[in-house]
Amino acid sequence: MRSSLRKIVESYKEGASLAEACAPPAAWYTDPRIFELEQRTVFCRSWQTVGRVDQVRERGQYITAEITGEPILVVRGGDNVLRGFFNVCRHKGAAIMTEREGRTQNLRCPYHGWTYSLEGELKGTPDFAGVRNFDPSANGLIPCQTALWQNWLFVKVETHGPSLERFLGADLTGRIHKSGIENLHWLERRSYTLNCNWKVFVDNYLDGGYHVPHLHRGLNSVLDYSQYTIETGERFCLQSSPIVNDRGDSDTAAVRRGDRALYFWIYPNFMINSYEGAMDTNLVIPRGIDRTEVIFDFYFETISEHAREQNLASIAVSERIQAEDVAICESVKRGLASRAYKPGRLSVRREAGEHLFHKLLYADLKAGME
């Protein structure tokens, strides 16, 4: 007989210090009920990254996205204001804008031609004469919360909860400003599918470099592992290491420059990896209980044709590291399903970020059952 959902959630020892803590139970990674609860209480209630500000700089530019199955549309209005809406026509529910991004003069549903202004007001309803007690002004697009941070657009599906500024916290913003990411330009996007639960990937990211010497030999050759640091805030973790690129793997050293590597994680599923002159972001999207999409966006200080070879070499190093992570995450997924698995202990020196992640998850899962 399966344990009750409440029992599974509360089997995690939320009050344990890092020195006493264990990883969450395997059911957090394998039970579909936990996955369904996360959709409602982790992803719908948190601020989710949906795109970049440079995609919607001009009036009429828009992007579309999906958060836990909810279709989202962000558009810059004729009044130059950015607004977020559910990408759902008020007539029959079809998606209004079907491209990933673009520019338009109005928002027109492809199903029956209902048309909305860039500000979300219903403006056109073909062949609707004779319909009684219908108020177009009450049938505009349903808004959702939208906010900007650095170069990213964030959306929150549910209306209650903290503002984006409060959600992220001043400490994170201050640290990001020091990284110099405002001087970088987006180059391209790549996507990877992993056959594991999304939390396996996040756990791997947050282990304080614990796996780097064993799994990422090339990356490890340019990092000073002994000086790797881990800082945690309310909803973020910053992992950092000095770079020593005068040794080790030449391909990695050629594209991982500067004094320090900075690895930011923002709860629950957004990462920013910053080096001198280069950055990539990782958006971790649950596609099922044991299937995860990770979207990488790559940024560089110079994106001219002259710099293309160097930039592609940097992406190639990232892809090699990602392939190593995919293999180990899928191995962990298989182990979590084994009868032999019991939650392991955490390293005090290395795994403070994971501990924070698990505590935040517990709080959201617990709140979702109340």
C-alpha positions in Angstrom: 0.0 0.0 0.0 1.3 3.4 -0.9 2.0 5.9 1.9 -0.2 8.9 2.2 1.0 12.0 0.5 1.2 13.8 3.8 3.4 11.1 5.2 5.7 11.2 2.3 6.1 15.0 2.6 6.6 15.0 6.3 9.1 12.1 6.3 11.7 14.7 5.5 13.3 16.1 8.6 12.8 19.8 7.9 14.2 21.0 11.2 17.5 19.1 11.0 20.7 21.2 10.7 23.0 20.6 7.8 25.2 18.5 10.1 22.2 16.2 10.9 20.3 16.4 7.6 19.5 13.7 5.1 18.4 14.0 1.5 14.6 13.8 0.9 13.0 10.4 0.5 13.1 8.7 -2.9 9.3 9.2 -3.2 9.9 13.0 -3.6 11.6 12.0 -6.9 9.4 9.1 -8.0 5.8 9.5 -6.8 3.5 11.2 -9.3 1.5 12.7 -6.4 4.5 14.7 -5.4 5.0 15.8 -9.0 1.4 17.0 -9.2 1.7 18.8 -5.9 4.9 20.6 -7.0 3.1 21.9 -10.1 0.6 23.7 -8.0 2.7 24.7 -5.0 6.2 25.2 -6.3 5.9 26.4 -9.9 2.6 28.2 -9.9 3.5 30.1 -6.8 7.1 31.0 -7.6 8.4 33.6 -10.1 9.4 31.8 -13.3 11.7 33.0 -16.0 10.0 33.2 -19.4 12.3 35.2 -21.6 14.6 38.1 -22.1 13.9 41.9 -22.0 15.7 42.3 -25.4 13.0 40.1 -27.0 10.3 42.7 -26.2 12.0 46.1 -26.4 9.7 47.4 -29.2 5.9 48.0 -29.1 4.1 45.0 -30.4 6.9 42.5 -29.6 5.7 39.5 -27.7 6.9 36.1 -26.4 4.9 33.0 -25.4 5.8 30.5 -22.8 4.2 27.7 -20.7 4.3 27.3 -16.9 3.0 24.0 -15.6 0.7 23.7 -18.6 -0.5 27.3 -18.3 0.0 29.1 -21.7 1.5 32.5 -21.1 1.9 35.6 -23.3 4.0 38.7 -22.6 3.6 41.7 -24.9 4.8 45.3 -25.0 1.7 47.5 -25.5 1.2 50.5 -27.7 1.7 52.5 -24.5 5.2 50.9 -24.1 4.1 49.0 -21.0 5.0 45.3 -20.7 2.0 43.1 -19.7 1.5 39.4 -19.1 -1.6 37.5 -20.0 -2.8 33.9 -20.1 -2.5 33.0 -23.8 -6.1 31.8 -23.9 -8.9 33.2 -26.1 -12.0 34.2 -24.1 -14.2 32.5 -26.8 -13.2 28.8 -26.9 -9.8 28.7 -25.2 -7.5 28.5 -28.2 -3.9 29.9 -28.0 -4.0 33.4 -29.4 -0.3 33.8 -30.3 1.2 30.5 -31.5 4.8 31.6 -32.3 7.6 31.5 -29.7 8.1 35.2 -30.3 7.3 37.9 -32.8 5.9 41.4 -33.4 2.3 42.2 -34.2 -0.2 45.1 -34.3 -2.9 43.2 -32.4 -3.5 39.9 -30.8 -5.7 37.8 -33.1 -6.9 34.3 -32.3 -6.4 31.9 -35.2 -9.5 29.9 -34.4 -12.4 32.3 -34.9 -10.6 35.6 -35.4 -11.3 37.2 -32.0 -9.0 40.1 -31.8 -7.5 41.9 -28.8 -5.4 45.0 -28.4 -1.8 44.9 -27.3 -3.2 45.9 -23.9 -5.4 42.9 -23.8 -8.8 44.5 -24.5 -11.3 42.6 -26.7 -11.7 44.6 -29.9 -13.1 42.3 -32.5 -15.7 39.4 -32.5 -16.6 38.4 -36.0 -20.2 37.2 -36.7 -21.3 38.0 -33.1 -24.2 40.3 -33.9 -27.4 39.3 -32.0 -25.6 38.0 -29.0 -27.3 39.4 -25.9 -25.9 40.4 -22.6 -22.3 40.2 -23.8 -19.9 42.9 -22.6 -16.7 43.0 -24.6 -15.1 45.2 -21.9 -15.5 42.2 -19.5 -14.0 39.7 -21.9 -10.4 40.9 -22.3 -7.4 38.7 -21.8 -6.9 37.5 -18.3 -3.7 39.1 -16.9 -0.9 37.4 -14.9 1.8 39.0 -12.9 4.9 40.1 -14.9 8.1 41.7 -13.7 11.7 42.4 -14.8 15.0 41.6 -13.2 18.3 42.3 -14.9 17.7 41.1 -18.5 15.0 38.6 -17.7 11.2 38.5 -17.8 9.5 36.7 -14.9 5.9 35.6 -14.6 3.9 34.3 -11.7 0.8 32.3 -12.4 -0.9 32.8 -9.0 -1.7 36.3 -7.8 -0.8 36.0 -4.2 2.7 35.9 -2.7 5.7 38.2 -2.7 6.8 40.6 -5.4 9.7 39.5 -7.6 11.9 42.0 -5.8 11.0 40.5 -2.5 11.2 36.9 -3.8 14.7 37.4 -5.0 16.0 39.6 -2.2 18.5 42.5 -2.2 21.5 40.2 -1.4 21.2 38.4 -4.7 20.7 41.6 -6.8 23.8 43.1 -5.2 25.9 40.0 -6.0 24.6 39.8 -9.6 25.6 43.5 -10.2 29.2 42.7 -9.4 29.4 39.9 -11.9 29.3 42.2 -15.0 26.5 40.4 -16.8 25.0 43.7 -18.0 27.8 43.8 -20.6 26.9 40.5 -22.2 24.8 39.8 -25.3 22.6 36.7 -26.0 23.9 34.5 -28.8 21.9 31.3 -28.9 19.8 28.7 -27.1 20.2 24.9 -26.8 17.9 22.4 -25.1 18.6 19.1 -23.4 16.3 16.3 -22.3 17.1 14.2 -19.3 15.4 11.0 -18.2 15.2 11.9 -14.5 13.2 14.0 -12.1 13.9 17.7 -12.3 15.2 17.8 -8.7 18.0 15.4 -9.5 19.4 18.0 -11.9 19.1 20.7 -9.3 20.6 18.6 -6.6 23.6 17.9 -8.8 24.0 21.6 -9.5 23.9 22.5 -5.9 26.4 20.0 -4.4 29.0 22.6 -3.9 31.3 21.3 -6.6 31.4 17.9 -4.8 31.1 16.0 -8.1 33.4 18.2 -10.2 36.8 16.5 -9.5 35.3 13.1 -10.2 32.9 13.8 -13.1 34.2 17.0 -14.9 37.9 16.5 -15.2 38.3 19.3 -17.8 36.4 21.9 -15.7 38.1 20.8 -12.5 41.5 21.4 -14.1 40.8 25.2 -14.3 39.0 25.6 -10.9 40.7 25.7 -7.5 38.5 23.1 -5.8 40.0 23.6 -2.4 38.9 27.3 -2.4 35.3 26.6 -3.7 32.8 28.5 -1.6 29.1 28.2 -1.0 26.9 31.1 0.2 23.1 30.7 0.8 20.5 33.4 0.9 16.7 33.2 1.5 15.9 31.8 -1.9 19.3 31.6 -3.7 22.7 30.0 -3.5 26.0 31.3 -4.9 28.8 28.8 -5.5 32.1 30.3 -6.5 35.6 29.2 -7.3 38.9 30.9 -8.2 39.9 30.1 -11.8 43.5 28.9 -12.4 43.6 28.7 -16.2 47.3 28.3 -16.6 47.1 24.6 -16.1 45.0 21.6 -17.1 42.7 21.1 -20.0 43.6 23.5 -22.8 40.1 23.6 -24.4 38.5 24.5 -21.1 41.2 27.0 -20.1 40.8 28.8 -23.4 37.2 29.7 -22.7 36.9 29.8 -18.9 38.8 33.0 -18.1 38.9 35.6 -15.4 39.5 35.5 -11.7 36.4 33.5 -10.5 33.6 31.3 -11.7 30.2 32.3 -10.3 27.3 29.9 -10.2 24.0 31.4 -9.0 20.9 29.3 -8.4 17.5 30.9 -7.9 14.7 28.9 -6.3 13.4 26.7 -7.7 14.8 26.1 -11.2 16.9 29.0 -12.6 20.7 29.0 -12.8 23.2 31.7 -13.9 26.8 30.6 -14.7 29.2 33.5 -15.1 32.8 33.7 -16.3 34.8 36.6 -17.6 33.2 37.6 -20.9 30.8 34.7 -21.0 27.6 33.4 -19.3 25.0 30.8 -19.7 21.7 30.4 -17.9 19.9 27.1 -17.2 16.1 26.9 -16.9 15.0 23.5 -15.5 11.5 22.5 -16.7 9.8 19.4 -15.4 8.2 17.6 -18.3 7.1 14.6 -16.3 7.9 12.7 -13.1 11.0 11.3 -14.7 11.6 13.6 -17.7 13.3 17.1 -17.5 14.1 19.7 -20.1 17.0 22.0 -19.4 17.2 25.1 -21.6 20.6 26.8 -21.9 20.9 30.4 -23.1 24.5 31.5 -24.0 25.7 35.1 -23.7 29.0 36.6 -24.6 30.7 40.0 -24.4 31.2 40.1 -28.1 28.9 38.2 -30.6 30.5 39.5 -33.8 31.4 37.1 -36.6 35.1 37.7 -35.6 34.3 36.2 -32.1 32.2 33.3 -33.4 34.8 30.6 -33.3 35.8 31.4 -29.7 32.1 31.6 -28.6 31.3 28.2 -30.2 34.3 26.7 -28.5 32.9 27.9 -25.2 29.6 26.4 -26.0 31.3 23.1 -26.9 32.9 23.0 -23.5 29.6 23.6 -21.8 28.0 20.8 -23.9 30.7 18.4 -22.8 30.0 19.2 -19.2 26.3 18.9 -19.8 26.7 15.4 -21.3 28.6 14.3 -18.2 25.8 15.7 -16.0 23.1 14.0 -18.1 24.7 10.6 -17.7 25.1 10.9 -13.9 21.7 12.3 -13.3 20.1 9.4 -15.2 22.2 7.0 -13.2 20.8 8.6 -10.0 17.3 8.3 -11.3 17.7 4.6 -11.7 19.2 4.3 -8.2 16.3 6.2 -6.6 14.0 3.6 -7.9 15.9 0.8 -6.2 14.7 -0.9 -3.1 18.2 -0.5 -1.8 18.1 3.3 -1.7 17.8 5.1 1.6 18.2 8.9 1.8 21.9 9.7 2.1 23.6 12.3 4.4 24.8 15.7 3.2 28.3 17.1 3.2 28.6 20.0 5.6 31.5 21.4 3.6 29.8 21.1 0.2 26.1 20.6 0.2 24.6 23.7 2.0 22.9 24.7 -1.3 21.1 21.3 -1.5 20.0 21.6 2.1 18.4 25.0 1.4 16.7 23.7 -1.7 15.2 20.8 0.2 14.0 23.0 3.0 12.3 25.4 0.6 10.7 22.5 -1.2 9.4 21.1 2.0 7.8 24.4 3.0 6.1 24.7 -0.4 4.9 21.1 -0.4 3.6 21.4 3.2 1.8 24.6 2.4 0.1 23.0 -0.6 -1.5 20.4 1.6 -3.0 22.9 4.0 
